[in-house]
Amino acid sequence: MRPTDLFETPDAEFTLTATKNRPDGEGRGLKQFDGAWSNGRQEEARIFVRNWLNRVLADCQVLSALCRKHHRVARSMAPHLGAMLAGHAEQQLALADELAERIHLAGGVAAADPWRVAELTCVPRPPDGAESVQSMVARLLQAHDIALRRTRAGACVLRERGDRISAELLDPRVVDIAEAQMRELIE
């Protein structure tokens, strides 16, 4: 059996649903998994998708928390950096909402509690207390790089498995925002 066989059955069709309460105000729709996924192969595929999306969700939540932490420290030392980091934190939270919605549509529960997020993330924990601006920026760039590698890998794997909708949520959506945030930090 090929990996893509898991998504090639008629029961694995997707239906379009309207998306409500979008933070960006756009009425984009997400594709919903059909409720007819009943056999074991399809359930395995859904679990696989949920696990990958939960990992990326955890990375987005940790990146948002890092941006918020560094925003609080940087706003007194470098006000323009503090404002930029506040915006980055909001963007990461918006991505986390989209990922959580997709996980829910796949029949899963999004990782929300801090302990589960800490288990799933690949972003290293920052030290307690304040850091210099250079250290904060370097830490955020490193965290983005680590999360981007995992996100790209997840998108590739999900595409191979036949879930192009979830893959497109990761790349280009999550990847584009993370790359834009990295460019802003470098500047």
VMD Tcl script that builds the backbone (N, CA, C; Angstrom):
set m [mol new atoms 561]
animate dup $m
set s [atomselect $m all]
$s set {name element resname resid chain x y z} {
  {N N MET 1 A 0.842 -1.186 0.000}
  {CA C MET 1 A 0.000 0.000 0.000}
  {C C MET 1 A 0.882 1.242 0.000}
  {N N ARG 2 A 0.570 2.178 -0.869}
  {CA C ARG 2 A 1.291 3.446 -0.915}
  {C C ARG 2 A 0.717 4.380 0.138}
  {N N PRO 3 A 1.533 5.353 0.631}
  {CA C PRO 3 A 1.016 6.288 1.638}
  {C C PRO 3 A -0.191 7.078 1.151}
  {N N THR 4 A -0.218 7.400 -0.144}
  {CA C THR 4 A -1.332 8.206 -0.647}
  {C C THR 4 A -2.620 7.412 -0.756}
  {N N ASP 5 A -2.546 6.070 -0.703}
  {CA C ASP 5 A -3.760 5.254 -0.772}
  {C C ASP 5 A -4.722 5.565 0.368}
  {N N LEU 6 A -4.193 6.067 1.462}
  {CA C LEU 6 A -5.040 6.342 2.616}
  {C C LEU 6 A -6.092 7.407 2.321}
  {N N PHE 7 A -5.829 8.252 1.317}
  {CA C PHE 7 A -6.754 9.341 1.030}
  {C C PHE 7 A -7.457 9.185 -0.307}
  {N N GLU 8 A -7.290 8.066 -0.985}
  {CA C GLU 8 A -7.836 7.927 -2.324}
  {C C GLU 8 A -9.179 7.210 -2.377}
  {N N THR 9 A -9.797 6.967 -1.255}
  {CA C THR 9 A -11.089 6.298 -1.256}
  {C C THR 9 A -12.198 7.326 -1.408}
  {N N PRO 10 A -13.358 6.941 -1.925}
  {CA C PRO 10 A -14.459 7.885 -2.092}
  {C C PRO 10 A -14.920 8.485 -0.770}
  {N N ASP 11 A -14.783 7.735 0.322}
  {CA C ASP 11 A -15.219 8.251 1.618}
  {C C ASP 11 A -14.363 9.408 2.106}
  {N N ALA 12 A -13.206 9.589 1.504}
  {CA C ALA 12 A -12.280 10.613 1.978}
  {C C ALA 12 A -12.487 11.945 1.270}
  {N N GLU 13 A -13.620 12.121 0.619}
  {CA C GLU 13 A -13.892 13.386 -0.046}
  {C C GLU 13 A -14.018 14.511 0.977}
  {N N PHE 14 A -13.739 15.694 0.533}
  {CA C PHE 14 A -13.840 16.856 1.397}
  {C C PHE 14 A -15.043 17.693 0.970}
  {N N THR 15 A -15.648 18.379 1.921}
  {CA C THR 15 A -16.742 19.281 1.604}
  {C C THR 15 A -16.361 20.676 2.061}
  {N N LEU 16 A -16.859 21.670 1.360}
  {CA C LEU 16 A -16.523 23.050 1.677}
  {C C LEU 16 A -17.450 23.568 2.764}
  {N N THR 17 A -16.874 24.215 3.749}
  {CA C THR 17 A -17.674 24.833 4.802}
  {C C THR 17 A -17.268 26.285 4.941}
  {N N ALA 18 A -18.195 27.092 5.379}
  {CA C ALA 18 A -17.888 28.499 5.612}
  {C C ALA 18 A -17.124 28.632 6.920}
  {N N THR 19 A -16.221 29.576 6.937}
  {CA C THR 19 A -15.424 29.805 8.133}
  {C C THR 19 A -15.931 31.062 8.810}
  {N N LYS 20 A -16.223 30.956 10.093}
  {CA C LYS 20 A -16.774 32.079 10.835}
  {C C LYS 20 A -15.715 32.678 11.745}
  {N N ASN 21 A -15.945 33.905 12.138}
  {CA C ASN 21 A -15.107 34.580 13.127}
  {C C ASN 21 A -13.637 34.607 12.742}
  {N N ARG 22 A -13.342 34.906 11.516}
  {CA C ARG 22 A -11.959 35.020 11.070}
  {C C ARG 22 A -11.369 36.309 11.609}
  {N N PRO 23 A -10.188 36.270 12.223}
  {CA C PRO 23 A -9.580 37.488 12.725}
  {C C PRO 23 A -9.179 38.439 11.607}
  {N N ASP 24 A -8.913 37.912 10.403}
  {CA C ASP 24 A -8.508 38.782 9.311}
  {C C ASP 24 A -9.700 39.345 8.548}
  {N N GLY 25 A -10.916 38.970 8.938}
  {CA C GLY 25 A -12.110 39.520 8.330}
  {C C GLY 25 A -12.445 38.924 6.972}
  {N N GLU 26 A -11.595 38.049 6.468}
  {CA C GLU 26 A -11.868 37.454 5.175}
  {C C GLU 26 A -12.773 36.250 5.367}
  {N N GLY 27 A -13.629 36.006 4.424}
  {CA C GLY 27 A -14.559 34.896 4.529}
  {C C GLY 27 A -14.019 33.620 3.914}
  {N N ARG 28 A -12.722 33.389 4.064}
  {CA C ARG 28 A -12.141 32.179 3.487}
  {C C ARG 28 A -12.800 30.955 4.091}
  {N N GLY 29 A -12.951 29.953 3.280}
  {CA C GLY 29 A -13.495 28.702 3.780}
  {C C GLY 29 A -12.391 27.679 3.950}
  {N N LEU 30 A -12.579 26.792 4.861}
  {CA C LEU 30 A -11.672 25.664 5.028}
  {C C LEU 30 A -12.389 24.420 4.546}
  {N N LYS 31 A -11.640 23.476 4.084}
  {CA C LYS 31 A -12.238 22.217 3.672}
  {C C LYS 31 A -12.443 21.357 4.909}
  {N N GLN 32 A -13.595 20.767 4.991}
  {CA C GLN 32 A -13.926 19.931 6.145}
  {C C GLN 32 A -13.805 18.463 5.756}
  {N N PHE 33 A -13.299 17.677 6.677}
  {CA C PHE 33 A -13.262 16.246 6.451}
  {C C PHE 33 A -14.690 15.727 6.482}
  {N N ASP 34 A -15.016 14.855 5.555}
  {CA C ASP 34 A -16.344 14.263 5.518}
  {C C ASP 34 A -16.513 13.339 6.715}
  {N N GLY 35 A -17.706 13.275 7.260}
  {CA C GLY 35 A -17.961 12.449 8.426}
  {C C GLY 35 A -17.991 10.956 8.120}
  {N N ALA 36 A -17.795 10.565 6.865}
  {CA C ALA 36 A -17.908 9.157 6.489}
  {C C ALA 36 A -16.620 8.368 6.703}
  {N N TRP 37 A -15.656 8.917 7.382}
  {CA C TRP 37 A -14.387 8.213 7.610}
  {C C TRP 37 A -14.611 7.154 8.678}
  {N N SER 38 A -14.938 5.975 8.277}
  {CA C SER 38 A -15.280 4.978 9.280}
  {C C SER 38 A -14.313 3.807 9.334}
  {N N ASN 39 A -13.675 3.467 8.216}
  {CA C ASN 39 A -12.817 2.287 8.290}
  {C C ASN 39 A -11.474 2.621 8.944}
  {N N GLY 40 A -10.735 1.598 9.326}
  {CA C GLY 40 A -9.502 1.764 10.086}
  {C C GLY 40 A -8.427 2.550 9.360}
  {N N ARG 41 A -8.277 2.323 8.047}
  {CA C ARG 41 A -7.248 3.050 7.293}
  {C C ARG 41 A -7.516 4.545 7.320}
  {N N GLN 42 A -8.752 4.916 7.142}
  {CA C GLN 42 A -9.078 6.332 7.112}
  {C C GLN 42 A -8.897 6.959 8.485}
  {N N GLU 43 A -9.233 6.247 9.524}
  {CA C GLU 43 A -9.044 6.779 10.872}
  {C C GLU 43 A -7.560 6.949 11.164}
  {N N GLU 44 A -6.731 6.019 10.704}
  {CA C GLU 44 A -5.283 6.163 10.858}
  {C C GLU 44 A -4.799 7.421 10.151}
  {N N ALA 45 A -5.329 7.675 8.960}
  {CA C ALA 45 A -4.933 8.857 8.201}
  {C C ALA 45 A -5.326 10.130 8.939}
  {N N ARG 46 A -6.509 10.160 9.507}
  {CA C ARG 46 A -6.961 11.341 10.244}
  {C C ARG 46 A -6.101 11.572 11.478}
  {N N ILE 47 A -5.750 10.497 12.179}
  {CA C ILE 47 A -4.891 10.624 13.358}
  {C C ILE 47 A -3.527 11.166 12.944}
  {N N PHE 48 A -3.007 10.669 11.833}
  {CA C PHE 48 A -1.721 11.137 11.327}
  {C C PHE 48 A -1.770 12.636 11.043}
  {N N VAL 49 A -2.818 13.082 10.353}
  {CA C VAL 49 A -2.980 14.508 10.036}
  {C C VAL 49 A -3.091 15.326 11.319}
  {N N ARG 50 A -3.914 14.878 12.246}
  {CA C ARG 50 A -4.091 15.610 13.509}
  {C C ARG 50 A -2.779 15.719 14.269}
  {N N ASN 51 A -1.997 14.651 14.297}
  {CA C ASN 51 A -0.724 14.689 15.017}
  {C C ASN 51 A 0.240 15.703 14.416}
  {N N TRP 52 A 0.339 15.717 13.086}
  {CA C TRP 52 A 1.225 16.696 12.451}
  {C C TRP 52 A 0.741 18.120 12.709}
  {N N LEU 53 A -0.551 18.347 12.536}
  {CA C LEU 53 A -1.081 19.695 12.741}
  {C C LEU 53 A -0.931 20.133 14.194}
  {N N ASN 54 A -1.088 19.222 15.139}
  {CA C ASN 54 A -0.909 19.573 16.550}
  {C C ASN 54 A 0.535 19.963 16.848}
  {N N ARG 55 A 1.491 19.321 16.195}
  {CA C ARG 55 A 2.897 19.698 16.391}
  {C C ARG 55 A 3.152 21.125 15.903}
  {N N VAL 56 A 2.646 21.435 14.723}
  {CA C VAL 56 A 2.828 22.786 14.181}
  {C C VAL 56 A 2.058 23.794 15.028}
  {N N LEU 57 A 0.874 23.416 15.495}
  {CA C LEU 57 A 0.094 24.278 16.388}
  {C C LEU 57 A 0.892 24.596 17.649}
  {N N ALA 58 A 1.520 23.600 18.234}
  {CA C ALA 58 A 2.322 23.815 19.444}
  {C C ALA 58 A 3.464 24.788 19.164}
  {N N ASP 59 A 4.111 24.640 18.018}
  {CA C ASP 59 A 5.196 25.565 17.669}
  {C C ASP 59 A 4.675 26.993 17.522}
  {N N CYS 60 A 3.502 27.162 16.898}
  {CA C CYS 60 A 2.910 28.502 16.756}
  {C C CYS 60 A 2.589 29.107 18.120}
  {N N GLN 61 A 2.061 28.292 19.026}
  {CA C GLN 61 A 1.732 28.798 20.357}
  {C C GLN 61 A 2.990 29.201 21.118}
  {N N VAL 62 A 4.047 28.422 21.001}
  {CA C VAL 62 A 5.297 28.762 21.685}
  {C C VAL 62 A 5.919 30.008 21.062}
  {N N LEU 63 A 5.875 30.125 19.736}
  {CA C LEU 63 A 6.392 31.333 19.087}
  {C C LEU 63 A 5.612 32.565 19.538}
  {N N SER 64 A 4.304 32.438 19.652}
  {CA C SER 64 A 3.491 33.552 20.133}
  {C C SER 64 A 3.884 33.936 21.555}
  {N N ALA 65 A 4.065 32.940 22.413}
  {CA C ALA 65 A 4.461 33.212 23.800}
  {C C ALA 65 A 5.845 33.853 23.862}
  {N N LEU 66 A 6.763 33.385 23.023}
  {CA C LEU 66 A 8.099 33.996 22.975}
  {C C LEU 66 A 8.011 35.456 22.541}
  {N N CYS 67 A 7.211 35.713 21.512}
  {CA C CYS 67 A 7.049 37.096 21.034}
  {C C CYS 67 A 6.451 37.974 22.126}
  {N N ARG 68 A 5.459 37.456 22.849}
  {CA C ARG 68 A 4.854 38.241 23.935}
  {C C ARG 68 A 5.864 38.511 25.042}
  {N N LYS 69 A 6.633 37.492 25.409}
  {CA C LYS 69 A 7.638 37.665 26.464}
  {C C LYS 69 A 8.663 38.721 26.045}
  {N N HIS 70 A 9.185 38.584 24.836}
  {CA C HIS 70 A 10.196 39.527 24.365}
  {C C HIS 70 A 9.598 40.913 24.124}
  {N N HIS 71 A 8.317 40.980 23.768}
  {CA C HIS 71 A 7.643 42.272 23.609}
  {C C HIS 71 A 7.655 43.034 24.928}
  {N N ARG 72 A 7.337 42.332 26.005}
  {CA C ARG 72 A 7.291 42.992 27.315}
  {C C ARG 72 A 8.659 43.513 27.725}
  {N N VAL 73 A 9.693 42.765 27.405}
  {CA C VAL 73 A 11.048 43.183 27.763}
  {C C VAL 73 A 11.533 44.280 26.820}
  {N N ALA 74 A 11.275 44.128 25.523}
  {CA C ALA 74 A 11.837 45.030 24.522}
  {C C ALA 74 A 11.127 46.368 24.433}
  {N N ARG 75 A 9.882 46.455 24.860}
  {CA C ARG 75 A 9.150 47.708 24.649}
  {C C ARG 75 A 9.778 48.885 25.378}
  {N N SER 76 A 10.492 48.638 26.483}
  {CA C SER 76 A 11.161 49.750 27.165}
  {C C SER 76 A 12.533 50.024 26.561}
  {N N MET 77 A 13.212 48.980 26.063}
  {CA C MET 77 A 14.555 49.155 25.501}
  {C C MET 77 A 14.508 49.572 24.031}
  {N N ALA 78 A 13.602 48.997 23.273}
  {CA C ALA 78 A 13.486 49.268 21.840}
  {C C ALA 78 A 12.000 49.265 21.485}
  {N N PRO 79 A 11.338 50.432 21.622}
  {CA C PRO 79 A 9.881 50.484 21.423}
  {C C PRO 79 A 9.411 49.960 20.064}
  {N N HIS 80 A 10.161 50.241 18.997}
  {CA C HIS 80 A 9.745 49.759 17.672}
  {C C HIS 80 A 9.785 48.230 17.605}
  {N N LEU 81 A 10.775 47.622 18.254}
  {CA C LEU 81 A 10.861 46.164 18.305}
  {C C LEU 81 A 9.711 45.588 19.132}
  {N N GLY 82 A 9.391 46.252 20.239}
  {CA C GLY 82 A 8.282 45.799 21.075}
  {C C GLY 82 A 6.968 45.790 20.322}
  {N N ALA 83 A 6.714 46.848 19.554}
  {CA C ALA 83 A 5.476 46.922 18.772}
  {C C ALA 83 A 5.446 45.838 17.692}
  {N N MET 84 A 6.590 45.624 17.049}
  {CA C MET 84 A 6.660 44.598 16.011}
  {C C MET 84 A 6.401 43.212 16.609}
  {N N LEU 85 A 6.976 42.939 17.777}
  {CA C LEU 85 A 6.794 41.633 18.412}
  {C C LEU 85 A 5.353 41.416 18.861}
  {N N ALA 86 A 4.683 42.482 19.278}
  {CA C ALA 86 A 3.266 42.357 19.640}
  {C C ALA 86 A 2.449 41.933 18.417}
  {N N GLY 87 A 2.761 42.522 17.267}
  {CA C GLY 87 A 2.088 42.129 16.026}
  {C C GLY 87 A 2.382 40.689 15.637}
  {N N HIS 88 A 3.640 40.280 15.823}
  {CA C HIS 88 A 4.014 38.897 15.511}
  {C C HIS 88 A 3.257 37.912 16.396}
  {N N ALA 89 A 3.118 38.258 17.677}
  {CA C ALA 89 A 2.392 37.381 18.601}
  {C C ALA 89 A 0.944 37.210 18.146}
  {N N GLU 90 A 0.320 38.302 17.721}
  {CA C GLU 90 A -1.067 38.224 17.247}
  {C C GLU 90 A -1.177 37.375 15.984}
  {N N GLN 91 A -0.217 37.534 15.070}
  {CA C GLN 91 A -0.240 36.723 13.849}
  {C C GLN 91 A -0.094 35.236 14.168}
  {N N GLN 92 A 0.780 34.911 15.104}
  {CA C GLN 92 A 0.966 33.510 15.480}
  {C C GLN 92 A -0.305 32.946 16.124}
  {N N LEU 93 A -0.980 33.767 16.929}
  {CA C LEU 93 A -2.238 33.307 17.529}
  {C C LEU 93 A -3.313 33.078 16.471}
  {N N ALA 94 A -3.353 33.940 15.455}
  {CA C ALA 94 A -4.316 33.749 14.368}
  {C C ALA 94 A -4.025 32.443 13.621}
  {N N LEU 95 A -2.738 32.162 13.386}
  {CA C LEU 95 A -2.370 30.888 12.757}
  {C C LEU 95 A -2.771 29.712 13.639}
  {N N ALA 96 A -2.548 29.864 14.941}
  {CA C ALA 96 A -2.917 28.797 15.880}
  {C C ALA 96 A -4.419 28.528 15.817}
  {N N ASP 97 A -5.221 29.580 15.688}
  {CA C ASP 97 A -6.670 29.398 15.570}
  {C C ASP 97 A -7.032 28.619 14.305}
  {N N GLU 98 A -6.383 28.953 13.186}
  {CA C GLU 98 A -6.658 28.238 11.939}
  {C C GLU 98 A -6.262 26.767 12.047}
  {N N LEU 99 A -5.102 26.521 12.647}
  {CA C LEU 99 A -4.652 25.137 12.815}
  {C C LEU 99 A -5.592 24.363 13.738}
  {N N ALA 100 A -6.015 25.000 14.822}
  {CA C ALA 100 A -6.931 24.338 15.761}
  {C C ALA 100 A -8.253 24.009 15.077}
  {N N GLU 101 A -8.723 24.910 14.233}
  {CA C GLU 101 A -9.970 24.653 13.505}
  {C C GLU 101 A -9.805 23.467 12.561}
  {N N ARG 102 A -8.676 23.399 11.896}
  {CA C ARG 102 A -8.427 22.280 10.974}
  {C C ARG 102 A -8.337 20.956 11.738}
  {N N ILE 103 A -7.690 20.979 12.900}
  {CA C ILE 103 A -7.598 19.777 13.734}
  {C C ILE 103 A -8.996 19.336 14.159}
  {N N HIS 104 A -9.817 20.307 14.529}
  {CA C HIS 104 A -11.195 19.996 14.924}
  {C C HIS 104 A -11.970 19.382 13.757}
  {N N LEU 105 A -11.785 19.936 12.561}
  {CA C LEU 105 A -12.470 19.397 11.386}
  {C C LEU 105 A -12.018 17.973 11.073}
  {N N ALA 106 A -10.802 17.628 11.501}
  {CA C ALA 106 A -10.295 16.265 11.297}
  {C C ALA 106 A -10.738 15.332 12.417}
  {N N GLY 107 A -11.579 15.846 13.319}
  {CA C GLY 107 A -12.102 15.017 14.394}
  {C C GLY 107 A -11.211 14.940 15.610}
  {N N GLY 108 A -10.267 15.852 15.719}
  {CA C GLY 108 A -9.329 15.813 16.839}
  {C C GLY 108 A -9.551 16.926 17.836}
  {N N VAL 109 A -8.694 16.947 18.830}
  {CA C VAL 109 A -8.701 17.985 19.850}
  {C C VAL 109 A -7.367 18.708 19.751}
  {N N ALA 110 A -7.428 20.011 19.583}
  {CA C ALA 110 A -6.207 20.802 19.454}
  {C C ALA 110 A -5.473 20.878 20.787}
  {N N ALA 111 A -4.161 20.822 20.712}
  {CA C ALA 111 A -3.330 20.952 21.913}
  {C C ALA 111 A -3.473 22.373 22.435}
  {N N ALA 112 A -3.972 22.511 23.645}
  {CA C ALA 112 A -4.202 23.845 24.189}
  {C C ALA 112 A -3.538 24.046 25.542}
  {N N ASP 113 A -3.456 22.990 26.353}
  {CA C ASP 113 A -2.882 23.204 27.672}
  {C C ASP 113 A -1.358 23.269 27.567}
  {N N PRO 114 A -0.734 24.067 28.423}
  {CA C PRO 114 A 0.716 24.311 28.321}
  {C C PRO 114 A 1.564 23.045 28.397}
  {N N TRP 115 A 1.138 22.060 29.171}
  {CA C TRP 115 A 1.928 20.842 29.308}
  {C C TRP 115 A 1.961 20.064 28.003}
  {N N ARG 116 A 0.813 19.970 27.355}
  {CA C ARG 116 A 0.758 19.254 26.074}
  {C C ARG 116 A 1.541 20.008 25.007}
  {N N VAL 117 A 1.410 21.326 24.997}
  {CA C VAL 117 A 2.149 22.141 24.035}
  {C C VAL 117 A 3.649 21.956 24.245}
  {N N ALA 118 A 4.090 21.958 25.500}
  {CA C ALA 118 A 5.515 21.777 25.804}
  {C C ALA 118 A 6.018 20.418 25.329}
  {N N GLU 119 A 5.174 19.396 25.403}
  {CA C GLU 119 A 5.562 18.065 24.922}
  {C C GLU 119 A 5.696 18.021 23.405}
  {N N LEU 120 A 4.841 18.758 22.716}
  {CA C LEU 120 A 4.782 18.668 21.262}
  {C C LEU 120 A 5.747 19.592 20.536}
  {N N THR 121 A 6.116 20.704 21.141}
  {CA C THR 121 A 6.923 21.690 20.432}
  {C C THR 121 A 8.367 21.231 20.279}
  {N N CYS 122 A 9.006 21.740 19.250}
  {CA C CYS 122 A 10.433 21.483 19.066}
  {C C CYS 122 A 11.240 22.754 19.335}
  {N N VAL 123 A 10.560 23.837 19.688}
  {CA C VAL 123 A 11.226 25.110 19.987}
  {C C VAL 123 A 11.784 25.032 21.405}
  {N N PRO 124 A 13.087 25.319 21.576}
  {CA C PRO 124 A 13.669 25.231 22.922}
  {C C PRO 124 A 13.128 26.306 23.859}
  {N N ARG 125 A 13.084 25.967 25.124}
  {CA C ARG 125 A 12.583 26.894 26.137}
  {C C ARG 125 A 13.604 28.009 26.366}
  {N N PRO 126 A 13.138 29.260 26.437}
  {CA C PRO 126 A 14.068 30.366 26.698}
  {C C PRO 126 A 14.435 30.412 28.177}
  {N N PRO 127 A 15.519 31.085 28.495}
  {CA C PRO 127 A 15.874 31.218 29.911}
  {C C PRO 127 A 14.897 32.152 30.621}
  {N N ASP 128 A 14.797 32.008 31.927}
  {CA C ASP 128 A 13.963 32.912 32.709}
  {C C ASP 128 A 14.607 34.292 32.735}
  {N N GLY 129 A 13.781 35.320 32.897}
  {CA C GLY 129 A 14.291 36.672 33.035}
  {C C GLY 129 A 14.514 37.362 31.706}
  {N N ALA 130 A 15.096 38.550 31.812}
  {CA C ALA 130 A 15.317 39.399 30.645}
  {C C ALA 130 A 16.621 39.026 29.942}
  {N N GLU 131 A 16.645 39.283 28.647}
  {CA C GLU 131 A 17.836 39.075 27.829}
  {C C GLU 131 A 18.121 40.368 27.086}
  {N N SER 132 A 19.306 40.469 26.514}
  {CA C SER 132 A 19.616 41.628 25.681}
  {C C SER 132 A 18.777 41.547 24.406}
  {N N VAL 133 A 18.637 42.677 23.733}
  {CA C VAL 133 A 17.848 42.726 22.502}
  {C C VAL 133 A 18.439 41.773 21.464}
  {N N GLN 134 A 19.773 41.759 21.348}
  {CA C GLN 134 A 20.414 40.873 20.376}
  {C C GLN 134 A 20.113 39.401 20.688}
  {N N SER 135 A 20.143 39.045 21.967}
  {CA C SER 135 A 19.844 37.660 22.356}
  {C C SER 135 A 18.393 37.301 22.050}
  {N N MET 136 A 17.490 38.242 22.303}
  {CA C MET 136 A 16.071 37.990 22.027}
  {C C MET 136 A 15.839 37.758 20.540}
  {N N VAL 137 A 16.427 38.637 19.719}
  {CA C VAL 137 A 16.248 38.510 18.274}
  {C C VAL 137 A 16.857 37.197 17.781}
  {N N ALA 138 A 18.055 36.868 18.275}
  {CA C ALA 138 A 18.696 35.611 17.872}
  {C C ALA 138 A 17.847 34.410 18.291}
  {N N ARG 139 A 17.292 34.454 19.492}
  {CA C ARG 139 A 16.456 33.353 19.977}
  {C C ARG 139 A 15.193 33.215 19.117}
  {N N LEU 140 A 14.569 34.337 18.769}
  {CA C LEU 140 A 13.367 34.279 17.930}
  {C C LEU 140 A 13.683 33.760 16.530}
  {N N LEU 141 A 14.808 34.193 15.967}
  {CA C LEU 141 A 15.191 33.700 14.642}
  {C C LEU 141 A 15.447 32.192 14.676}
  {N N GLN 142 A 16.116 31.733 15.723}
  {CA C GLN 142 A 16.369 30.303 15.872}
  {C C GLN 142 A 15.044 29.539 16.014}
  {N N ALA 143 A 14.138 30.065 16.823}
  {CA C ALA 143 A 12.844 29.406 17.033}
  {C C ALA 143 A 12.046 29.344 15.733}
  {N N HIS 144 A 12.045 30.442 14.979}
  {CA C HIS 144 A 11.341 30.452 13.691}
  {C C HIS 144 A 11.957 29.433 12.737}
  {N N ASP 145 A 13.279 29.372 12.707}
  {CA C ASP 145 A 13.956 28.440 11.809}
  {C C ASP 145 A 13.592 26.992 12.137}
  {N N ILE 146 A 13.613 26.655 13.413}
  {CA C ILE 146 A 13.264 25.295 13.844}
  {C C ILE 146 A 11.812 24.982 13.473}
  {N N ALA 147 A 10.913 25.907 13.774}
  {CA C ALA 147 A 9.492 25.690 13.479}
  {C C ALA 147 A 9.242 25.619 11.969}
  {N N LEU 148 A 9.959 26.438 11.199}
  {CA C LEU 148 A 9.788 26.408 9.744}
  {C C LEU 148 A 10.206 25.068 9.156}
  {N N ARG 149 A 11.309 24.521 9.646}
  {CA C ARG 149 A 11.745 23.218 9.141}
  {C C ARG 149 A 10.682 22.155 9.401}
  {N N ARG 150 A 10.123 22.166 10.589}
  {CA C ARG 150 A 9.092 21.178 10.916}
  {C C ARG 150 A 7.833 21.422 10.081}
  {N N THR 151 A 7.459 22.676 9.890}
  {CA C THR 151 A 6.261 22.998 9.122}
  {C C THR 151 A 6.407 22.554 7.675}
  {N N ARG 152 A 7.567 22.832 7.082}
  {CA C ARG 152 A 7.793 22.404 5.694}
  {C C ARG 152 A 7.769 20.880 5.577}
  {N N ALA 153 A 8.391 20.215 6.536}
  {CA C ALA 153 A 8.382 18.746 6.519}
  {C C ALA 153 A 6.951 18.223 6.645}
  {N N GLY 154 A 6.174 18.827 7.531}
  {CA C GLY 154 A 4.782 18.420 7.701}
  {C C GLY 154 A 3.972 18.628 6.442}
  {N N ALA 155 A 4.172 19.768 5.779}
  {CA C ALA 155 A 3.443 20.037 4.540}
  {C C ALA 155 A 3.796 19.011 3.473}
  {N N CYS 156 A 5.068 18.678 3.379}
  {CA C CYS 156 A 5.520 17.688 2.397}
  {C C CYS 156 A 4.899 16.319 2.677}
  {N N VAL 157 A 4.929 15.905 3.924}
  {CA C VAL 157 A 4.373 14.600 4.298}
  {C C VAL 157 A 2.865 14.571 4.061}
  {N N LEU 158 A 2.175 15.640 4.431}
  {CA C LEU 158 A 0.721 15.665 4.249}
  {C C LEU 158 A 0.349 15.662 2.771}
  {N N ARG 159 A 1.144 16.360 1.939}
  {CA C ARG 159 A 0.894 16.318 0.499}
  {C C ARG 159 A 1.070 14.895 -0.031}
  {N N GLU 160 A 2.135 14.228 0.421}
  {CA C GLU 160 A 2.373 12.848 -0.013}
  {C C GLU 160 A 1.236 11.928 0.421}
  {N N ARG 161 A 0.649 12.220 1.571}
  {CA C ARG 161 A -0.442 11.384 2.083}
  {C C ARG 161 A -1.779 11.740 1.440}
  {N N GLY 162 A -1.811 12.793 0.641}
  {CA C GLY 162 A -3.018 13.134 -0.093}
  {C C GLY 162 A -3.890 14.208 0.535}
  {N N ASP 163 A -3.466 14.796 1.646}
  {CA C ASP 163 A -4.258 15.859 2.283}
  {C C ASP 163 A -3.700 17.212 1.865}
  {N N ARG 164 A -4.067 17.618 0.668}
  {CA C ARG 164 A -3.516 18.851 0.126}
  {C C ARG 164 A -4.053 20.083 0.859}
  {N N ILE 165 A -5.238 20.020 1.427}
  {CA C ILE 165 A -5.815 21.168 2.126}
  {C C ILE 165 A -5.009 21.483 3.385}
  {N N SER 166 A -4.741 20.475 4.189}
  {CA C SER 166 A -3.924 20.695 5.391}
  {C C SER 166 A -2.514 21.110 5.006}
  {N N ALA 167 A -1.979 20.514 3.941}
  {CA C ALA 167 A -0.636 20.875 3.483}
  {C C ALA 167 A -0.585 22.335 3.054}
  {N N GLU 168 A -1.642 22.813 2.389}
  {CA C GLU 168 A -1.671 24.213 1.960}
  {C C GLU 168 A -1.862 25.166 3.132}
  {N N LEU 169 A -2.454 24.697 4.206}
  {CA C LEU 169 A -2.537 25.521 5.408}
  {C C LEU 169 A -1.136 25.721 5.978}
  {N N LEU 170 A -0.322 24.661 5.942}
  {CA C LEU 170 A 1.042 24.768 6.459}
  {C C LEU 170 A 1.944 25.541 5.507}
  {N N ASP 171 A 1.933 25.148 4.240}
  {CA C ASP 171 A 2.783 25.809 3.252}
  {C C ASP 171 A 1.926 26.073 2.035}
  {N N PRO 172 A 1.527 27.280 1.805}
  {CA C PRO 172 A 2.223 28.520 2.062}
  {C C PRO 172 A 1.771 29.328 3.277}
  {N N ARG 173 A 0.622 29.081 3.857}
  {CA C ARG 173 A 0.067 29.994 4.876}
  {C C ARG 173 A 1.003 30.186 6.072}
  {N N VAL 174 A 1.299 29.135 6.816}
  {CA C VAL 174 A 2.131 29.248 8.019}
  {C C VAL 174 A 3.554 29.637 7.639}
  {N N VAL 175 A 4.081 29.024 6.584}
  {CA C VAL 175 A 5.456 29.298 6.163}
  {C C VAL 175 A 5.622 30.755 5.751}
  {N N ASP 176 A 4.687 31.292 4.972}
  {CA C ASP 176 A 4.803 32.678 4.514}
  {C C ASP 176 A 4.822 33.663 5.676}
  {N N ILE 177 A 3.964 33.459 6.651}
  {CA C ILE 177 A 3.926 34.370 7.799}
  {C C ILE 177 A 5.210 34.261 8.606}
  {N N ALA 178 A 5.690 33.052 8.831}
  {CA C ALA 178 A 6.932 32.875 9.593}
  {C C ALA 178 A 8.120 33.492 8.864}
  {N N GLU 179 A 8.191 33.312 7.553}
  {CA C GLU 179 A 9.290 33.904 6.788}
  {C C GLU 179 A 9.223 35.424 6.812}
  {N N ALA 180 A 8.030 35.987 6.714}
  {CA C ALA 180 A 7.883 37.445 6.785}
  {C C ALA 180 A 8.319 37.961 8.151}
  {N N GLN 181 A 7.964 37.244 9.209}
  {CA C GLN 181 A 8.383 37.656 10.550}
  {C C GLN 181 A 9.897 37.574 10.695}
  {N N MET 182 A 10.506 36.559 10.123}
  {CA C MET 182 A 11.964 36.448 10.175}
  {C C MET 182 A 12.622 37.606 9.436}
  {N N ARG 183 A 12.093 37.962 8.265}
  {CA C ARG 183 A 12.655 39.097 7.515}
  {C C ARG 183 A 12.568 40.381 8.327}
  {N N GLU 184 A 11.428 40.603 8.979}
  {CA C GLU 184 A 11.279 41.805 9.808}
  {C C GLU 184 A 12.271 41.809 10.958}
  {N N LEU 185 A 12.500 40.670 11.568}
  {CA C LEU 185 A 13.456 40.594 12.674}
  {C C LEU 185 A 14.881 40.856 12.196}
  {N N ILE 186 A 15.212 40.361 11.019}
  {CA C ILE 186 A 16.562 40.562 10.482}
  {C C ILE 186 A 16.798 42.027 10.158}
  {N N GLU 187 A 15.779 42.701 9.654}
  {CA C GLU 187 A 15.919 44.123 9.317}
  {C C GLU 187 A 16.054 44.929 10.581}
}
mol reanalyze $m
mol bondsrecalc $m
mol representation Tube
mol addrep $m
